[in-house]
Amino acid sequence: MAVATPAAGPRETVRQKRERDQELLVWPDLVFVEFICAVLFTVTFVVLSTFVNAPLLNRANANITPNPSKAPWYLMNLQELLLHMDKGLAGIIVPTVALMALAAIPYIDRAHDGQGGWFATANSIRITAFSFVFASFWLTFSLLWDDGAHVRIFQQVPQTLGFKKESEQVRWLTDPSRQPFDGWPGESFFQAIWDFVFLRTRIALRDEWQWGIPVPWQPGIELVDALTKVAHQVSVEELSSGRQRGNHQARCGVRFLAASMVEPGRGRCPGCVS
């Protein structure tokens, strides 16, 4: 006797009903909290606008650009970077590297332990303490340093204590008139380190700090004197600037008019190769 069997197919699964405390609904769990935050945010702005005066500037003039140029608030981070580094570095390279680093975080840290809980991970307390110190102290120090507050304090303290007359100006440690390493061996090296440690502001790192990397002597480019037919050596910078003024200055100090670069010379100048 044949018995009919039901056709094999996808088995229906019955979803178990969850309790209310196991669910997180859009209303009222999410929207209500967002509404309360929006109300508090609006009240805070009303109070600040009542007690803090923030006047608008004059109408924008296309012929007068403020220095530094002020960007909208959502571009404030890029504007601050432009004050301290090259425009290509601050506008393209640094933001691109930062965005790529943020996008790579989910692929580097793939653990799900402790998500959704306060101080549930192993390094949560250390990360919180570091963030607090960085935001409270380091950023405040950076703002005061950019404003040159330490220089003003250094100049004002002796006058306040009565060690200096008010008419005498106390000079900062990196003032050009100060030469603490004058006559020392390696004077330029120690002076560069001194100027770096006692910078007035971070912008002074770009505008005031004088430093350089010693480069070994390199042979120059040979040019033949059109009058004496002697081959002299000139640097690359002198080659480009000499073309503009019509003559060149050799490394030996002689100024000459160059002949054709393919014309052979009678000999090489001994002063240029010594």
C-alpha atoms as one frame of an Amber mdcrd trajectory, in Angstrom:
protein
   0.000   0.000   0.000   1.451   3.301  -1.029   1.618   6.054   1.543   1.733
   9.685   0.447   4.581  11.625   1.971   4.773  15.436   2.023   7.142  16.990
  -0.453  10.465  18.011   0.966  10.835  21.782   1.159  12.137  24.530   3.354
  11.155  23.999   6.917   9.343  26.905   8.516  10.953  28.309  11.610   8.855
  29.932  14.255  10.388  33.105  15.629  10.298  33.147  19.371   8.605  36.109
  20.913  10.960  38.315  22.851  10.147  40.202  26.004   9.863  43.982  25.957
  13.074  44.471  27.939  14.965  42.523  25.261  13.931  44.883  22.466  15.184
  48.324  21.493  12.544  50.167  19.488  12.875  53.366  17.489  10.002  54.848
  19.470  10.257  55.626  22.273  13.739  54.281  23.014  15.664  56.199  20.317
  13.519  59.141  19.221  12.718  60.214  22.766  16.410  60.382  23.731  17.239
  62.316  20.552  14.399  64.757  21.269  15.644  65.425  24.812  19.205  65.984
  23.507  17.930  68.405  20.853  16.003  70.403  23.474  19.033  70.619  25.783
  21.249  71.600  22.858  18.850  74.381  21.823  18.496  75.720  25.378  22.281
  75.771  25.805  22.722  77.772  22.612  20.016  80.255  23.655  21.746  80.810
  27.008  25.157  81.238  25.358  23.798  83.681  22.789  22.257  85.715  25.603
  25.436  86.173  27.638  28.178  85.848  24.977  28.376  88.506  22.277  29.277
  87.148  18.841  28.922  90.053  16.402  28.989  89.494  12.675  31.792  90.999
  10.628  31.357  93.454   7.803  30.130  92.371   4.415  32.710  90.260   2.605
  35.037  92.124   0.268  36.493  90.112  -2.607  39.429  92.535  -2.863  40.534
  92.070   0.758  41.398  88.562   1.951  41.863  88.154   5.719  45.112  86.612
   6.887  44.720  83.895   7.895  41.600  83.186   5.859  38.794  81.818   8.015
  37.039  78.663   6.835  33.624  77.322   7.930  33.582  75.523  11.254  33.454
  72.064   9.663  36.793  72.810   7.943  38.447  74.169  11.099  40.813  71.193
  11.385  42.160  71.722   7.863  42.506  75.452   8.516  44.616  74.809  11.606
  46.823  72.399   9.660  47.384  75.048   6.974  48.835  77.364   9.612  51.578
  74.895  10.511  52.564  73.061   7.321  52.588  73.178   3.548  49.221  73.430
   1.770  49.730  70.182  -0.143  50.643  68.325   3.024  47.813  69.823   5.099
  45.096  69.712   2.439  45.747  66.363   0.747  48.325  64.057   2.317  47.472
  64.341   6.031  43.640  64.113   5.600  44.004  61.177   3.183  46.269  59.249
   5.570  43.935  60.021   8.498  40.818  58.833   6.628  42.581  55.663   5.457
  43.686  54.945   9.035  40.115  55.382  10.325  38.745  53.133   7.575  41.292
  50.435   8.442  40.364  50.243  12.156  37.467  47.736  11.684  39.799  45.436
   9.731  42.576  45.629  12.330  40.507  45.311  15.518  38.007  42.524  14.747
  37.229  41.529  18.330  33.680  41.994  19.641  34.455  41.603  23.326  33.060
  44.281  25.573  31.105  46.146  22.913  28.189  48.194  24.212  29.418  48.365
  27.814  31.078  51.089  29.846  34.761  50.286  30.567  34.212  46.711  29.427
  37.494  46.261  27.528  40.910  45.642  29.002  42.415  49.019  27.980  39.301
  51.147  28.445  40.462  52.925  31.603  43.920  53.662  30.192  42.439  54.972
  26.931  40.020  57.187  28.863  42.792  58.558  31.089  45.021  59.280  28.107
  42.180  61.014  26.245  41.408  63.146  29.307  45.038  64.215  29.758  45.471
  64.885  26.046  42.286  66.942  25.709  42.610  68.818  29.004  46.318  69.531
  29.298  48.144  68.973  26.012  45.626  70.847  23.851  45.516  73.698  26.370
  49.318  73.814  26.402  49.384  73.843  22.589  46.932  76.758  22.424  48.936
  78.778  24.963  52.183  77.941  23.173  50.776  79.050  19.807  49.735  82.313
  21.435  53.242  82.874  22.857  52.001  82.984  26.461  55.261  81.520  27.827
  57.270  84.330  26.205  55.081  87.016  27.775  55.293  85.343  31.182  59.081
  85.101  30.903  59.303  88.809  30.090  56.816  89.907  32.727  57.971  87.921
  35.790  61.283  89.805  36.368  59.473  93.136  36.170  56.791  91.934  38.548
  59.409  90.795  41.071  61.283  94.068  40.741  64.488  92.683  39.194  64.135
  94.739  36.028  63.009  98.236  35.355  59.822  98.655  33.382  61.753 100.464
  30.660  64.101  97.497  30.148  62.820  94.807  27.815  63.604  91.238  28.863
  64.745  89.271  25.838  63.486  85.770  25.089  66.032  82.933  25.060  66.006
  82.648  21.260  66.385  86.377  20.618  68.905  86.974  17.794  70.968  89.194
  20.087  71.588  86.220  22.383  74.496  84.021  21.290  75.068  81.523  24.157
  77.269  79.250  22.028  79.387  81.914  20.367  82.867  80.516  19.716  81.967
  76.937  20.659  83.023  74.022  18.422  79.941  73.106  16.409  78.329  76.430
  17.249  75.636  76.196  14.563  74.535  72.718  15.720  74.122  73.689  19.382
  72.437  76.967  18.424  69.904  75.103  16.252  69.082  72.719  19.124  68.739
  75.671  21.538  66.418  77.536  19.174  64.301  74.409  18.673  63.846  73.761
  22.420  62.899  77.382  23.184  60.695  78.159  20.193  58.376  81.109  20.589
  55.467  79.377  18.841  54.968  76.403  16.574  54.776  78.795  13.617  58.312
  79.906  14.526  59.405  76.383  13.611  58.707  77.361  10.022  59.607  81.070
  10.058  62.445  81.506  12.597  64.209  78.201  13.180  67.433  78.139  11.171
  68.922  74.713  10.630  70.509  72.672   7.903  71.981  69.280   7.066  75.694
  69.309   6.182  76.202  68.089   2.618  79.621  66.835   1.489  81.363  68.755
  -1.257  80.169  67.793  -4.699  81.813  68.610  -8.037  80.104  71.353  -9.982
  79.289  71.780 -13.635  82.177  72.717 -15.883  81.864  75.789 -18.100  84.564
  77.168 -20.366  85.584  80.817 -20.081  85.005  82.408 -23.477  88.058  84.686
 -23.011  90.718  82.468 -21.412  89.376  79.067 -22.574  89.847  77.729 -19.016
  87.239  75.319 -17.652  85.679  76.495 -14.374  83.231  74.733 -12.085  79.918
  76.341 -11.064  77.101  75.065  -8.866  73.657  74.139 -10.182  72.118  77.241
  -8.594  74.775  79.476 -10.127  74.199  77.887 -13.531  70.520  78.852 -13.584
  71.006  82.336 -12.137  74.046  83.019 -14.362  72.009  82.403 -17.489  69.676
  85.203 -16.495  72.353  87.808 -15.841  74.680  86.716 -18.682  77.750  85.653
 -16.667  78.707  83.093 -14.067  80.763  83.083 -10.890  83.057  80.086 -10.529
  83.833  78.335  -7.270  87.248  79.948  -7.277  85.587  83.387  -7.196  86.265
  84.374 -10.825  83.329  85.834 -12.762  83.387  84.931 -16.450  81.309  84.727
 -19.619  80.693  81.117 -20.617  81.516  79.896 -24.098  79.662  77.107 -25.864
  79.357  74.083 -23.598  80.756  71.839 -26.363  83.853  73.994 -26.910  86.896
  72.354 -25.291  89.011  74.313 -22.846  92.756  74.621 -22.522  92.708  73.251
 -18.993  90.857  73.093 -15.713  91.045  75.876 -13.147  93.045  74.605 -10.145
  91.127  76.898  -7.765  87.781  75.259  -8.573  88.859  71.703  -7.810  90.936
  72.358  -4.719
